[in-house]
Amino acid sequence: MPDPQAHDRLQPDWYRKKIRQVQEEMQKRKLDALVLLKATNVIYTTGYFHLSTERPLAALIPKAGDPALFIPELESDQVKLWWVKDYESYFDFPGPVNRVRWIFERVAKRGLDHGRIGIEEATAGRLKQIKLGAPHATLVHAGDLIEHQRWVKDEDELRLMRRAMYFADFTVQSGRDYVQHNEDHILKATADAVADKMSAELNDVVGVGIEPPFGGLVPFGKRSSFPHAVPSKDRLKKGDALILSFGAQVGGYNVECERSFCVGKPNDYAKRLYDAMLAAHDTGAESMKEGAIAQDVDKKSLDQIRKAGFEKFLKHRTGHGIGLEGHESPWIAEGDKTVLKEGMTFSCEPGVYDPDWGGFRHSDTVVVRKDKGEIMNTYPTRLDQMVIEV
């Protein structure tokens, strides 16, 4: 476990450095400013964690100097606790003037009325309001600037993800400890256990959103063939496959730990399914190295399941990017030609799902390294360690 005395969130100096990095990219695109309305991008660049609702909240990054925040009034006391001191607030939503228009009117008044302003991809309705707020500005789609920076994590971000993995691995073990219960009770028991642990051990508490009740997947039996099975009141029986799928978040950064188990001694068919899944998992994780092409990694991984004769039991890609969002680009999937760079982070979760029997899937969180992927998880993956006697 990382140093428990360290902060469990990135500190203001990290964000000051990030703003400078963003401004260097802005200069290459000849942008006078960048306006961010997506909550995760605001958090990534300024560190201002907030509960994103229908009320627009934006960060303005000028070509030089510190950022400014445009916030609903209910954030006005909380914002004073953070390092970004320049802010303007509106009373509430929807208000007499569209709030996105309100934001861009104030951006324009800051000497940017004829400026070149980078914006994220916007709906037609939102783009109309942006143009009404800053009618003489040149608007440039530049959301990819932040998206691509978010792809590669530095060691400070990875430290938080490793800290989160400590809790994710713990949650899977807690789920294993409660297997005598039905699915929804397993979820509640594990949620209580990890909540108690995080409350006792975390030094800072921040988050991007609110998770659904109990926050995990625990399908077993034939329902383990549903990759996104919703909780049921089923009870485990001997011979079942069991998937415990959990994540954790520290400092806003997400990780995944999913493990497949056999309840009682697995039969030969279960072993074949499991071995195919594990071969795909190991191949995928190892192939996540610098210079690899995302879709090539996916093919190498899933080919292990195809070679085992289980192609008809494939239901999804190998993995997805992970960081401030649980699912984010790039994708370890057919059609994504991104060249992997050291420091990118992905889930590695190929699965095999027989609807007449059940399924198996492990998910690790993997860091792209020079020669092969680095697996953050410490929870075992081999079949002999995944047998639960009941």
Helices and strands as residue ranges (DSSP letters): H 12-28, E 33-36, H 39-46, E 58-62, E 68-72, G 73-75, H 76-79, E 87-90, H 99-107, I 108-112, E 116-119, H 124-133, E 138-141, H 143-151, H 155-177, H 183-201, G 221-225, E 241-250, E 253-263, H 268-287, H 294-307, G 311-313, E 319-321, E 328-332, E 345-348, E 351-354, E 358-361, E 364-367, E 374-375, G 383-385, E 387-388
